[in-house]
Amino acid sequence: MQIRIELRKGMFLYPGSYHAVVAPENVMVSAINSNADLQRYLFLHVSGNYSRLLSRIDRGSKNFDVRRAFTAHQFLSVIREAAHTIVLIEHDPLIFEGAENMVTPLAMALKDAGREALVILYTPAIDRKFAA
């Protein structure tokens, strides 16, 4: 079975690229929790200072890891070191304060990670940092 996450009826996320997703929190939580097959894969949840999703995601799987990044450099290291099948990143605009020069290296790291994994950069509302 191929890994996929259905966000809404007929809208799927697949491995092989990274996805930028802007959706209400309940849509993202439901997409993850309604797919029991995801527990078979190595799942990495990355967030900054605060996570809107983590407390609502079913983490019963032993394959579920959590990493926090408090700076753009830490975020880049976490992405480059990730060896997971699914990588869910919660956008935190505070990470990029004063680190605008990191946007391109981070985008390239997400693209590279997406070649081997299902990578999702998630936010409930778009801002300038996410758009960049």
N, CA, C and O atoms as a Tinker XYZ file with bonds, in Angstrom:
   528  protein
     1  N      0.836000   -1.190000    0.000000    73     2
     2  CA     0.000000    0.000000    0.000000    64     1     3
     3  C      0.878000    1.250000    0.000000    63     2     4     5
     4  O      1.839000    1.339000    0.764000    81     3
     5  N      0.554000    2.189000   -0.838000    73     3     6
     6  CA     1.304000    3.436000   -0.897000    64     5     7
     7  C      0.808000    4.386000    0.195000    63     6     8     9
     8  O     -0.384000    4.446000    0.495000    81     7
     9  N      1.742000    5.119000    0.774000    73     7    10
    10  CA     1.396000    6.107000    1.790000    64     9    11
    11  C      0.651000    7.247000    1.118000    63    10    12    13
    12  O      1.032000    7.714000    0.045000    81    11
    13  N     -0.408000    7.681000    1.765000    73    11    14
    14  CA    -1.106000    8.874000    1.322000    64    13    15
    15  C     -1.964000    9.388000    2.467000    63    14    16    17
    16  O     -2.431000    8.628000    3.316000    81    15
    17  N     -2.152000   10.677000    2.463000    73    15    18
    18  CA    -3.010000   11.309000    3.460000    64    17    19
    19  C     -4.087000   12.058000    2.687000    63    18    20    21
    20  O     -3.791000   12.886000    1.825000    81    19
    21  N     -5.330000   11.755000    3.006000    73    19    22
    22  CA    -6.445000   12.434000    2.349000    64    21    23
    23  C     -6.864000   13.630000    3.203000    63    22    24    25
    24  O     -7.369000   13.463000    4.314000    81    23
    25  N     -6.649000   14.842000    2.671000    73    23    26
    26  CA    -7.041000   16.051000    3.396000    64    25    27
    27  C     -8.544000   16.260000    3.345000    63    26    28    29
    28  O     -9.187000   16.520000    4.362000    81    27
    29  N     -9.079000   16.144000    2.169000    73    27    30
    30  CA   -10.519000   16.240000    1.921000    64    29    31
    31  C    -10.844000   15.202000    0.854000    63    30    32    33
    32  O     -9.942000   14.657000    0.217000    81    31
    33  N    -12.093000   14.938000    0.667000    73    31    34
    34  CA   -12.485000   13.908000   -0.296000    64    33    35
    35  C    -11.833000   14.175000   -1.650000    63    34    36    37
    36  O    -12.071000   15.204000   -2.283000    81    35
    37  N    -11.000000   13.215000   -2.079000    73    35    38
    38  CA   -10.339000   13.298000   -3.363000    64    37    39
    39  C     -9.066000   14.125000   -3.392000    63    38    40    41
    40  O     -8.439000   14.229000   -4.446000    81    39
    41  N     -8.657000   14.723000   -2.265000    73    39    42
    42  CA    -7.441000   15.537000   -2.208000    64    41    43
    43  C     -6.409000   14.813000   -1.354000    63    42    44    45
    44  O     -6.522000   14.768000   -0.129000    81    43
    45  N     -5.399000   14.245000   -2.016000    73    43    46
    46  CA    -4.413000   13.412000   -1.340000    64    45    47
    47  C     -3.028000   14.056000   -1.355000    63    46    48    49
    48  O     -2.677000   14.802000   -2.269000    81    47
    49  N     -2.256000   13.747000   -0.322000    73    47    50
    50  CA    -0.849000   14.108000   -0.248000    64    49    51
    51  C     -0.057000   12.813000   -0.360000    63    50    52    53
    52  O     -0.339000   11.841000    0.340000    81    51
    53  N      0.936000   12.804000   -1.244000    73    51    54
    54  CA     1.747000   11.623000   -1.495000    64    53    55
    55  C      3.223000   11.939000   -1.269000    63    54    56    57
    56  O      3.624000   13.102000   -1.317000    81    55
    57  N      4.035000   10.907000   -1.022000    73    55    58
    58  CA     5.478000   11.129000   -0.967000    64    57    59
    59  C      6.026000   11.473000   -2.349000    63    58    60    61
    60  O      5.380000   11.232000   -3.369000    81    59
    61  N      7.213000   12.034000   -2.358000    73    59    62
    62  CA     7.857000   12.372000   -3.608000    64    61    63
    63  C      7.988000   13.859000   -3.828000    63    62    64    65
    64  O      8.609000   14.290000   -4.800000    81    63
    65  N      7.418000   14.649000   -2.945000    73    63    66
    66  CA     7.565000   16.103000   -2.983000    64    65    67
    67  C      7.140000   16.623000   -1.615000    63    66    68    69
    68  O      6.639000   15.878000   -0.772000    81    67
    69  N      7.351000   17.899000   -1.422000    73    67    70
    70  CA     6.831000   18.423000   -0.171000    64    69    71
    71  C      5.613000   19.277000   -0.470000    63    70    72    73
    72  O      5.511000   19.898000   -1.528000    81    71
    73  N      4.703000   19.295000    0.474000    73    71    74
    74  CA     3.425000   19.967000    0.303000    64    73    75
    75  C      3.321000   21.121000    1.291000    63    74    76    77
    76  O      3.614000   20.954000    2.475000    81    75
    77  N      2.908000   22.276000    0.817000    73    75    78
    78  CA     2.580000   23.395000    1.690000    64    77    79
    79  C      1.057000   23.382000    1.840000    63    78    80    81
    80  O      0.326000   23.528000    0.860000    81    79
    81  N      0.592000   23.205000    3.069000    73    79    82
    82  CA    -0.843000   23.055000    3.316000    64    81    83
    83  C     -1.327000   24.181000    4.222000    63    82    84    85
    84  O     -0.791000   24.399000    5.308000    81    83
    85  N     -2.350000   24.892000    3.755000    73    83    86
    86  CA    -3.039000   25.898000    4.555000    64    85    87
    87  C     -4.453000   25.369000    4.737000    63    86    88    89
    88  O     -5.221000   25.275000    3.779000    81    87
    89  N     -4.791000   25.022000    5.979000    73    87    90
    90  CA    -6.095000   24.421000    6.259000    64    89    91
    91  C     -6.435000   24.613000    7.731000    63    90    92    93
    92  O     -5.545000   24.817000    8.557000    81    91
    93  N     -7.709000   24.549000    8.054000    73    91    94
    94  CA    -8.073000   24.611000    9.477000    64    93    95
    95  C     -7.441000   23.449000   10.245000    63    94    96    97
    96  O     -7.206000   22.376000    9.690000    81    95
    97  N     -7.177000   23.679000   11.505000    73    95    98
    98  CA    -6.531000   22.661000   12.344000    64    97    99
    99  C     -7.299000   21.350000   12.334000    63    98   100   101
   100  O     -6.699000   20.280000   12.235000    81    99
   101  N     -8.628000   21.424000   12.436000    73    99   102
   102  CA    -9.417000   20.190000   12.498000    64   101   103
   103  C     -9.296000   19.360000   11.229000    63   102   104   105
   104  O     -9.415000   18.136000   11.286000    81   103
   105  N     -9.060000   19.996000   10.084000    73   103   106
   106  CA    -8.878000   19.256000    8.827000    64   105   107
   107  C     -7.576000   18.454000    8.883000    63   106   108   109
   108  O     -7.548000   17.278000    8.520000    81   107
   109  N     -6.503000   19.097000    9.339000    73   107   110
   110  CA    -5.203000   18.410000    9.407000    64   109   111
   111  C     -5.232000   17.286000   10.440000    63   110   112   113
   112  O     -4.749000   16.186000   10.172000    81   111
   113  N     -5.789000   17.554000   11.607000    73   111   114
   114  CA    -5.867000   16.533000   12.660000    64   113   115
   115  C     -6.700000   15.344000   12.185000    63   114   116   117
   116  O     -6.310000   14.192000   12.378000    81   115
   117  N     -7.820000   15.618000   11.579000    73   115   118
   118  CA    -8.693000   14.549000   11.090000    64   117   119
   119  C     -8.006000   13.725000   10.003000    63   118   120   121
   120  O     -8.129000   12.501000    9.982000    81   119
   121  N     -7.287000   14.386000    9.106000    73   119   122
   122  CA    -6.591000   13.671000    8.028000    64   121   123
   123  C     -5.559000   12.700000    8.584000    63   122   124   125
   124  O     -5.370000   11.612000    8.040000    81   123
   125  N     -4.896000   13.086000    9.656000    73   123   126
   126  CA    -3.877000   12.213000   10.252000    64   125   127
   127  C     -4.522000   11.132000   11.107000    63   126   128   129
   128  O     -4.175000    9.957000   10.984000    81   127
   129  N     -5.449000   11.513000   11.966000    73   127   130
   130  CA    -6.047000   10.543000   12.890000    64   129   131
   131  C     -6.961000    9.536000   12.208000    63   130   132   133
   132  O     -7.158000    8.440000   12.733000    81   131
   133  N     -7.518000    9.871000   11.065000    73   131   134
   134  CA    -8.443000    8.947000   10.400000    64   133   135
   135  C     -7.717000    7.908000    9.556000    63   134   136   137
   136  O     -8.359000    7.033000    8.975000    81   135
   137  N     -6.401000    7.987000    9.477000    73   135   138
   138  CA    -5.630000    7.061000    8.661000    64   137   139
   139  C     -4.770000    6.184000    9.569000    63   138   140   141
   140  O     -3.618000    6.515000    9.853000    81   139
   141  N     -5.329000    5.081000   10.015000    73   139   142
   142  CA    -4.621000    4.180000   10.940000    64   141   143
   143  C     -3.353000    3.600000   10.327000    63   142   144   145
   144  O     -2.428000    3.239000   11.056000    81   143
   145  N     -3.293000    3.503000    8.997000    73   143   146
   146  CA    -2.102000    2.964000    8.339000    64   145   147
   147  C     -0.861000    3.806000    8.585000    63   146   148   149
   148  O      0.257000    3.301000    8.481000    81   147
   149  N     -1.040000    5.075000    8.908000    73   147   150
   150  CA     0.115000    5.948000    9.135000    64   149   151
   151  C      0.951000    5.482000   10.326000    63   150   152   153
   152  O      2.142000    5.785000   10.396000    81   151
   153  N      0.351000    4.758000   11.249000    73   151   154
   154  CA     1.079000    4.288000   12.429000    64   153   155
   155  C      2.135000    3.247000   12.073000    63   154   156   157
   156  O      3.006000    2.949000   12.891000    81   155
   157  N      2.071000    2.700000   10.883000    73   155   158
   158  CA     3.066000    1.711000   10.453000    64   157   159
   159  C      4.363000    2.366000   10.002000    63   158   160   161
   160  O      5.381000    1.688000    9.867000    81   159
   161  N      4.342000    3.660000    9.770000    73   159   162
   162  CA     5.492000    4.362000    9.206000    64   161   163
   163  C      6.170000    5.244000   10.250000    63   162   164   165
   164  O      5.558000    5.628000   11.247000    81   163
   165  N      7.440000    5.560000   10.008000    73   163   166
   166  CA     8.157000    6.485000   10.875000    64   165   167
   167  C      7.598000    7.885000   10.633000    63   166   168   169
   168  O      7.662000    8.408000    9.520000    81   167
   169  N      7.055000    8.477000   11.678000    73   167   170
   170  CA     6.354000    9.763000   11.590000    64   169   171
   171  C      7.093000   10.770000   12.457000    63   170   172   173
   172  O      7.351000   10.513000   13.633000    81   171
   173  N      7.431000   11.910000   11.882000    73   171   174
   174  CA     8.107000   12.974000   12.621000    64   173   175
   175  C      7.237000   14.215000   12.619000    63   174   176   177
   176  O      6.810000   14.691000   11.568000    81   175
   177  N      6.980000   14.731000   13.811000    73   175   178
   178  CA     6.250000   15.987000   13.963000    64   177   179
   179  C      7.249000   17.045000   14.416000    63   178   180   181
   180  O      7.908000   16.886000   15.444000    81   179
   181  N      7.358000   18.127000   13.646000    73   179   182
   182  CA     8.299000   19.209000   13.952000    64   181   183
   183  C      7.504000   20.473000   14.229000    63   182   184   185
   184  O      6.638000   20.863000   13.445000    81   183
   185  N      7.807000   21.104000   15.348000    73   183   186
   186  CA     7.154000   22.377000   15.651000    64   185   187
   187  C      8.140000   23.295000   16.347000    63   186   188   189
   188  O      9.244000   22.894000   16.714000    81   187
   189  N      7.718000   24.518000   16.516000    73   187   190
   190  CA     8.531000   25.511000   17.209000    64   189   191
   191  C      8.136000   25.584000   18.670000    63   190   192   193
   192  O      8.030000   24.567000   19.356000    81   191
   193  N      7.923000   26.795000   19.128000    73   191   194
   194  CA     7.598000   27.026000   20.535000    64   193   195
   195  C      6.254000   26.438000   20.945000    63   194   196   197
   196  O      6.086000   25.993000   22.080000    81   195
   197  N      5.314000   26.436000   20.037000    73   195   198
   198  CA     3.949000   26.039000   20.368000    64   197   199
   199  C      3.370000   25.193000   19.237000    63   198   200   201
   200  O      3.536000   25.521000   18.062000    81   199
   201  N      2.699000   24.118000   19.592000    73   199   202
   202  CA     2.053000   23.264000   18.604000    64   201   203
   203  C      0.543000   23.326000   18.779000    63   202   204   205
   204  O      0.027000   23.135000   19.880000    81   203
   205  N     -0.147000   23.590000   17.701000    73   203   206
   206  CA    -1.616000   23.580000   17.727000    64   205   207
   207  C     -2.166000   22.174000   17.522000    63   206   208   209
   208  O     -3.309000   21.890000   17.882000    81   207
   209  N     -1.353000   21.295000   16.943000    73   207   210
   210  CA    -1.831000   19.971000   16.555000    64   209   211
   211  C     -1.412000   18.847000   17.484000    63   210   212   213
   212  O     -2.166000   17.893000   17.672000    81   211
   213  N     -0.245000   18.936000   18.060000    73   211   214
   214  CA     0.377000   17.799000   18.742000    64   213   215
   215  C     -0.517000   17.160000   19.792000    63   214   216   217
   216  O     -0.600000   15.933000   19.855000    81   215
   217  N     -1.170000   17.936000   20.599000    73   215   218
   218  CA    -2.013000   17.375000   21.661000    64   217   219
   219  C     -3.263000   16.695000   21.106000    63   218   220   221
   220  O     -3.927000   15.948000   21.823000    81   219
   221  N     -3.586000   16.943000   19.851000    73   219   222
   222  CA    -4.798000   16.378000   19.259000    64   221   223
   223  C     -4.518000   15.210000   18.313000    63   222   224   225
   224  O     -5.450000   14.552000   17.851000    81   223
   225  N     -3.242000   14.949000   18.022000    73   223   226
   226  CA    -2.878000   13.846000   17.137000    64   225   227
   227  C     -2.740000   12.573000   17.961000    63   226   228   229
   228  O     -2.124000   12.574000   19.027000    81   227
   229  N     -3.323000   11.481000   17.453000    73   227   230
   230  CA    -3.201000   10.180000   18.101000    64   229   231
   231  C     -1.757000    9.722000   17.976000    63   230   232   233
   232  O     -1.268000    9.465000   16.876000    81   231
   233  N     -1.079000    9.622000   19.116000    73   231   234
   234  CA     0.334000    9.249000   19.106000    64   233   235
   235  C      0.537000    7.878000   19.727000    63   234   236   237
   236  O      1.520000    7.660000   20.435000    81   235
   237  N     -0.365000    6.961000   19.475000    73   235   238
   238  CA    -0.270000    5.629000   20.040000    64   237   239
   239  C      0.841000    4.790000   19.424000    63   238   240   241
   240  O      1.233000    3.768000   19.986000    81   239
   241  N      1.338000    5.207000   18.296000    73   239   242
   242  CA     2.371000    4.457000   17.592000    64   241   243
   243  C      3.739000    4.680000   18.224000    63   242   244   245
   244  O      4.058000    5.785000   18.664000    81   243
   245  N      4.537000    3.630000   18.266000    73   243   246
   246  CA     5.919000    3.749000   18.739000    64   245   247
   247  C      6.793000    4.421000   17.686000    63   246   248   249
   248  O      7.935000    4.786000   17.967000    81   247
   249  N      6.267000    4.586000   16.484000    73   247   250
   250  CA     7.007000    5.178000   15.381000    64   249   251
   251  C      6.825000    6.690000   15.292000    63   250   252   253
   252  O      7.205000    7.288000   14.285000    81   251
   253  N      6.259000    7.322000   16.309000    73   251   254
   254  CA     5.950000    8.754000   16.291000    64   253   255
   255  C      7.010000    9.509000   17.077000    63   254   256   257
   256  O      7.165000    9.306000   18.282000    81   255
   257  N      7.742000   10.386000   16.384000    73   255   258
   258  CA     8.774000   11.201000   17.027000    64   257   259
   259  C      8.385000   12.671000   16.976000    63   258   260   261
   260  O      7.677000   13.112000   16.071000    81   259
   261  N      8.861000   13.417000   17.962000    73   259   262
   262  CA     8.604000   14.855000   18.041000    64   261   263
   263  C      9.938000   15.568000   18.170000    63   262   264   265
   264  O     10.789000   15.181000   18.970000    81   263
   265  N     10.108000   16.612000   17.372000    73   263   266
   266  CA    11.293000   17.465000   17.472000    64   265   267
   267  C     10.822000   18.911000   17.541000    63   266   268   269
   268  O      9.851000   19.298000   16.891000    81   267
   269  N     11.518000   19.684000   18.327000    73   267   270
   270  CA    11.233000   21.123000   18.425000    64   269   271
   271  C     12.411000   21.879000   17.830000    63   270   272   273
   272  O     13.567000   21.490000   18.000000    81   271
   273  N     12.105000   22.955000   17.137000    73   271   274
   274  CA    13.132000   23.837000   16.594000    64   273   275
   275  C     12.778000   25.255000   17.032000    63   274   276   277
   276  O     11.662000   25.722000   16.805000    81   275
   277  N     13.722000   25.927000   17.653000    73   275   278
   278  CA    13.470000   27.265000   18.177000    64   277   279
   279  C     14.158000   28.346000   17.357000    63   278   280   281
   280  O     13.928000   29.534000   17.581000    81   279
   281  N     15.008000   27.943000   16.400000    73   279   282
   282  CA    15.669000   28.870000   15.488000    64   281   283
   283  C     15.619000   28.279000   14.090000    63   282   284   285
   284  O     15.370000   27.087000   13.911000    81   283
   285  N     15.859000   29.125000   13.112000    73   283   286
   286  CA    15.880000   28.653000   11.724000    64   285   287
   287  C     17.006000   27.640000   11.516000    63   286   288   289
   288  O     16.841000   26.685000   10.757000    81   287
   289  N     18.144000   27.835000   12.176000    73   287   290
   290  CA    19.260000   26.889000   12.046000    64   289   291
   291  C     18.902000   25.525000   12.646000    63   290   292   293
   292  O     19.240000   24.490000   12.072000    81   291
   293  N     18.222000   25.518000   13.796000    73   291   294
   294  CA    17.783000   24.243000   14.380000    64   293   295
   295  C     16.775000   23.560000   13.464000    63   294   296   297
   296  O     16.824000   22.346000   13.270000    81   295
   297  N     15.870000   24.341000   12.907000    73   295   298
   298  CA    14.868000   23.810000   11.990000    64   297   299
   299  C     15.559000   23.139000   10.798000    63   298   300   301
   300  O     15.198000   22.029000   10.407000    81   299
   301  N     16.553000   23.820000   10.228000    73   299   302
   302  CA    17.288000   23.265000    9.099000    64   301   303
   303  C     17.978000   21.952000    9.481000    63   302   304   305
   304  O     17.948000   20.992000    8.711000    81   303
   305  N     18.590000   21.905000   10.647000    73   303   306
   306  CA    19.247000   20.673000   11.108000    64   305   307
   307  C     18.258000   19.532000   11.271000    63   306   308   309
   308  O     18.543000   18.404000   10.871000    81   307
   309  N     17.100000   19.811000   11.855000    73   307   310
   310  CA    16.083000   18.770000   12.059000    64   309   311
   311  C     15.637000   18.207000   10.716000    63   310   312   313
   312  O     15.520000   16.991000   10.563000    81   311
   313  N     15.390000   19.068000    9.750000    73   311   314
   314  CA    14.932000   18.610000    8.435000    64   313   315
   315  C     16.016000   17.797000    7.737000    63   314   316   317
   316  O     15.726000   16.749000    7.160000    81   315
   317  N     17.241000   18.259000    7.782000    73   315   318
   318  CA    18.336000   17.548000    7.118000    64   317   319
   319  C     18.612000   16.193000    7.750000    63   318   320   321
   320  O     19.033000   15.266000    7.058000    81   319
   321  N     18.382000   16.060000    9.058000    73   319   322
   322  CA    18.653000   14.809000    9.764000    64   321   323
   323  C     17.478000   13.839000    9.751000    63   322   324   325
   324  O     17.639000   12.676000   10.122000    81   323
   325  N     16.317000   14.288000    9.337000    73   323   326
   326  CA    15.117000   13.448000    9.366000    64   325   327
   327  C     15.277000   12.248000    8.449000    63   326   328   329
   328  O     15.658000   12.388000    7.287000    81   327
   329  N     14.988000   11.085000    8.972000    73   327   330
   330  CA    15.020000    9.847000    8.193000    64   329   331
   331  C     13.670000    9.147000    8.316000    63   330   332   333
   332  O     13.598000    7.918000    8.351000    81   331
   333  N     12.615000    9.930000    8.380000    73   331   334
   334  CA    11.267000    9.424000    8.593000    64   333   335
   335  C     10.521000    9.318000    7.267000    63   334   336   337
   336  O     10.881000    9.966000    6.285000    81   335
   337  N      9.495000    8.505000    7.256000    73   335   338
   338  CA     8.672000    8.322000    6.071000    64   337   339
   339  C      7.703000    9.480000    5.899000    63   338   340   341
   340  O      7.403000    9.886000    4.776000    81   339
   341  N      7.214000   10.012000    7.016000    73   339   342
   342  CA     6.284000   11.146000    7.012000    64   341   343
   343  C      6.860000   12.222000    7.921000    63   342   344   345
   344  O      7.236000   11.949000    9.061000    81   343
   345  N      6.926000   13.448000    7.410000    73   343   346
   346  CA     7.426000   14.571000    8.193000    64   345   347
   347  C      6.362000   15.674000    8.145000    63   346   348   349
   348  O      6.090000   16.244000    7.088000    81   347
   349  N      5.775000   15.960000    9.292000    73   347   350
   350  CA     4.780000   17.023000    9.416000    64   349   351
   351  C      5.414000   18.185000   10.163000    63   350   352   353
   352  O      5.830000   18.038000   11.312000    81   351
   353  N      5.486000   19.333000    9.513000    73   351   354
   354  CA     6.113000   20.508000   10.098000    64   353   355
   355  C      5.043000   21.565000   10.327000    63   354   356   357
   356  O      4.343000   21.973000    9.400000    81   355
   357  N      4.930000   21.999000   11.569000    73   355   358
   358  CA     4.022000   23.099000   11.869000    64   357   359
   359  C      4.793000   24.402000   11.725000    63   358   360   361
   360  O      5.807000   24.615000   12.389000    81   359
   361  N      4.313000   25.247000   10.873000    73   359   362
   362  CA     4.961000   26.535000   10.627000    64   361   363
   363  C      4.891000   27.409000   11.882000    63   362   364   365
   364  O      3.837000   27.550000   12.503000    81   363
   365  N      6.024000   27.983000   12.234000    73   363   366
   366  CA     6.120000   28.928000   13.352000    64   365   367
   367  C      6.885000   30.145000   12.847000    63   366   368   369
   368  O      8.107000   30.083000   12.704000    81   367
   369  N      6.191000   31.254000   12.573000    73   367   370
   370  CA     6.864000   32.421000   12.003000    64   369   371
   371  C      7.945000   33.002000   12.909000    63   370   372   373
   372  O      8.853000   33.676000   12.423000    81   371
   373  N      7.868000   32.756000   14.201000    73   371   374
   374  CA     8.875000   33.288000   15.122000    64   373   375
   375  C     10.261000   32.699000   14.871000    63   374   376   377
   376  O     11.271000   33.339000   15.160000    81   375
   377  N     10.307000   31.496000   14.341000    73   375   378
   378  CA    11.583000   30.840000   14.047000    64   377   379
   379  C     12.397000   31.653000   13.042000    63   378   380   381
   380  O     13.628000   31.640000   13.079000    81   379
   381  N     11.710000   32.357000   12.149000    73   379   382
   382  CA    12.389000   33.036000   11.052000    64   381   383
   383  C     12.664000   34.515000   11.319000    63   382   384   385
   384  O     13.181000   35.216000   10.450000    81   383
   385  N     12.321000   34.991000   12.516000    73   383   386
   386  CA    12.611000   36.388000   12.851000    64   385   387
   387  C     14.107000   36.615000   12.786000    63   386   388   389
   388  O     14.874000   35.946000   13.478000    81   387
   389  N     14.522000   37.556000   11.957000    73   387   390
   390  CA    15.937000   37.868000   11.818000    64   389   391
   391  C     16.731000   36.845000   11.030000    63   390   392   393
   392  O     17.956000   36.934000   10.959000    81   391
   393  N     16.052000   35.875000   10.437000    73   391   394
   394  CA    16.760000   34.821000    9.686000    64   393   395
   395  C     16.170000   34.683000    8.283000    63   394   396   397
   396  O     16.030000   33.574000    7.767000    81   395
   397  N     15.834000   35.792000    7.685000    73   395   398
   398  CA    15.233000   35.774000    6.353000    64   397   399
   399  C     16.154000   35.118000    5.328000    63   398   400   401
   400  O     15.684000   34.560000    4.337000    81   399
   401  N     17.457000   35.183000    5.563000    73   399   402
   402  CA    18.415000   34.559000    4.642000    64   401   403
   403  C     18.345000   33.034000    4.679000    63   402   404   405
   404  O     18.959000   32.372000    3.842000    81   403
   405  N     17.620000   32.474000    5.616000    73   403   406
   406  CA    17.509000   31.016000    5.743000    64   405   407
   407  C     16.358000   30.432000    4.917000    63   406   408   409
   408  O     16.243000   29.213000    4.798000    81   407
   409  N     15.513000   31.283000    4.352000    73   407   410
   410  CA    14.329000   30.792000    3.635000    64   409   411
   411  C     14.722000   29.872000    2.477000    63   410   412   413
   412  O     14.156000   28.788000    2.333000    81   411
   413  N     15.671000   30.286000    1.662000    73   411   414
   414  CA    16.067000   29.464000    0.509000    64   413   415
   415  C     16.704000   28.146000    0.934000    63   414   416   417
   416  O     16.318000   27.104000    0.404000    81   415
   417  N     17.671000   28.136000    1.872000    73   415   418
   418  CA    18.210000   26.839000    2.303000    64   417   419
   419  C     17.144000   25.921000    2.920000    63   418   420   421
   420  O     17.188000   24.705000    2.734000    81   419
   421  N     16.195000   26.502000    3.647000    73   419   422
   422  CA    15.128000   25.686000    4.235000    64   421   423
   423  C     14.221000   25.109000    3.157000    63   422   424   425
   424  O     13.837000   23.941000    3.219000    81   423
   425  N     13.883000   25.927000    2.177000    73   423   426
   426  CA    13.040000   25.432000    1.078000    64   425   427
   427  C     13.739000   24.295000    0.335000    63   426   428   429
   428  O     13.104000   23.308000   -0.037000    81   427
   429  N     15.030000   24.436000    0.123000    73   427   430
   430  CA    15.788000   23.381000   -0.566000    64   429   431
   431  C     15.862000   22.112000    0.290000    63   430   432   433
   432  O     15.773000   21.006000   -0.243000    81   431
   433  N     16.022000   22.259000    1.600000    73   431   434
   434  CA    16.056000   21.095000    2.496000    64   433   435
   435  C     14.708000   20.381000    2.499000    63   434   436   437
   436  O     14.664000   19.151000    2.527000    81   435
   437  N     13.611000   21.132000    2.472000    73   435   438
   438  CA    12.285000   20.521000    2.407000    64   437   439
   439  C     12.104000   19.776000    1.091000    63   438   440   441
   440  O     11.566000   18.669000    1.063000    81   439
   441  N     12.551000   20.382000    0.014000    73   439   442
   442  CA    12.463000   19.732000   -1.299000    64   441   443
   443  C     13.275000   18.439000   -1.323000    63   442   444   445
   444  O     12.811000   17.414000   -1.823000    81   443
   445  N     14.486000   18.496000   -0.778000    73   443   446
   446  CA    15.329000   17.295000   -0.717000    64   445   447
   447  C     14.685000   16.203000    0.135000    63   446   448   449
   448  O     14.661000   15.037000   -0.259000    81   447
   449  N     14.167000   16.578000    1.291000    73   447   450
   450  CA    13.512000   15.595000    2.163000    64   449   451
   451  C     12.294000   14.983000    1.478000    63   450   452   453
   452  O     11.998000   13.802000    1.662000    81   451
   453  N     11.596000   15.788000    0.692000    73   451   454
   454  CA    10.401000   15.325000    0.002000    64   453   455
   455  C     10.670000   14.297000   -1.084000    63   454   456   457
   456  O      9.744000   13.624000   -1.537000    81   455
   457  N     11.899000   14.165000   -1.503000    73   455   458
   458  CA    12.221000   13.146000   -2.502000    64   457   459
   459  C     12.087000   11.736000   -1.934000    63   458   460   461
   460  O     11.769000   10.792000   -2.657000    81   459
   461  N     12.332000   11.607000   -0.637000    73   459   462
   462  CA    12.318000   10.295000    0.008000    64   461   463
   463  C     11.148000   10.096000    0.966000    63   462   464   465
   464  O     10.922000    8.982000    1.439000    81   463
   465  N     10.404000   11.159000    1.257000    73   463   466
   466  CA     9.368000   11.083000    2.291000    64   465   467
   467  C      8.148000   11.889000    1.874000    63   466   468   469
   468  O      8.162000   12.613000    0.878000    81   467
   469  N      7.104000   11.743000    2.658000    73   467   470
   470  CA     5.928000   12.600000    2.539000    64   469   471
   471  C      6.160000   13.757000    3.501000    63   470   472   473
   472  O      6.099000   13.572000    4.716000    81   471
   473  N      6.426000   14.950000    2.970000    73   471   474
   474  CA     6.759000   16.117000    3.781000    64   473   475
   475  C      5.633000   17.138000    3.654000    63   474   476   477
   476  O      5.232000   17.516000    2.553000    81   475
   477  N      5.133000   17.576000    4.813000    73   475   478
   478  CA     4.032000   18.533000    4.850000    64   477   479
   479  C      4.445000   19.722000    5.703000    63   478   480   481
   480  O      4.765000   19.569000    6.882000    81   479
   481  N      4.439000   20.909000    5.102000    73   479   482
   482  CA     4.627000   22.151000    5.836000    64   481   483
   483  C      3.238000   22.717000    6.035000    63   482   484   485
   484  O      2.569000   23.088000    5.071000    81   483
   485  N      2.801000   22.785000    7.286000    73   483   486
   486  CA     1.409000   23.104000    7.607000    64   485   487
   487  C      1.278000   24.422000    8.355000    63   486   488   489
   488  O      2.106000   24.756000    9.203000    81   487
   489  N      0.235000   25.158000    8.031000    73   487   490
   490  CA    -0.178000   26.326000    8.805000    64   489   491
   491  C     -1.695000   26.466000    8.710000    63   490   492   493
   492  O     -2.280000   26.150000    7.674000    81   491
   493  N     -2.335000   26.935000    9.774000    73   491   494
   494  CA    -3.777000   27.160000    9.694000    64   493   495
   495  C     -4.121000   28.471000    8.979000    63   494   496   497
   496  O     -5.243000   28.642000    8.502000    81   495
   497  N     -3.159000   29.392000    8.903000    73   495   498
   498  CA    -3.369000   30.677000    8.227000    64   497   499
   499  C     -2.047000   31.134000    7.637000    63   498   500   501
   500  O     -1.007000   31.064000    8.292000    81   499
   501  N     -2.091000   31.595000    6.412000    73   499   502
   502  CA    -0.863000   31.995000    5.725000    64   501   503
   503  C     -0.366000   33.349000    6.247000    63   502   504   505
   504  O     -1.155000   34.237000    6.567000    81   503
   505  N      0.945000   33.479000    6.323000    73   503   506
   506  CA     1.580000   34.744000    6.673000    64   505   507
   507  C      2.731000   34.966000    5.698000    63   506   508   509
   508  O      2.986000   34.113000    4.848000    81   507
   509  N      3.429000   36.090000    5.803000    73   507   510
   510  CA     4.507000   36.390000    4.853000    64   509   511
   511  C      5.644000   35.384000    4.906000    63   510   512   513
   512  O      6.222000   35.049000    3.872000    81   511
   513  N      5.967000   34.904000    6.084000    73   511   514
   514  CA     7.077000   33.947000    6.223000    64   513   515
   515  C      6.711000   32.618000    5.555000    63   514   516   517
   516  O      7.538000   32.023000    4.864000    81   515
   517  N      5.485000   32.156000    5.756000    73   515   518
   518  CA     5.038000   30.914000    5.122000    64   517   519
   519  C      5.006000   31.074000    3.608000    63   518   520   521
   520  O      5.435000   30.179000    2.880000    81   519
   521  N      4.504000   32.199000    3.134000    73   519   522
   522  CA     4.418000   32.448000    1.699000    64   521   523
   523  C      5.803000   32.444000    1.049000    63   522   524   525
   524  O      5.959000   32.004000   -0.089000    81   523
   525  N      6.807000   32.938000    1.780000    73   523   526
   526  CA     8.181000   32.966000    1.234000    64   525   527
   527  C      8.707000   31.558000    1.088000    63   526   528
   528  O      9.840000   31.365000    0.647000    81   527
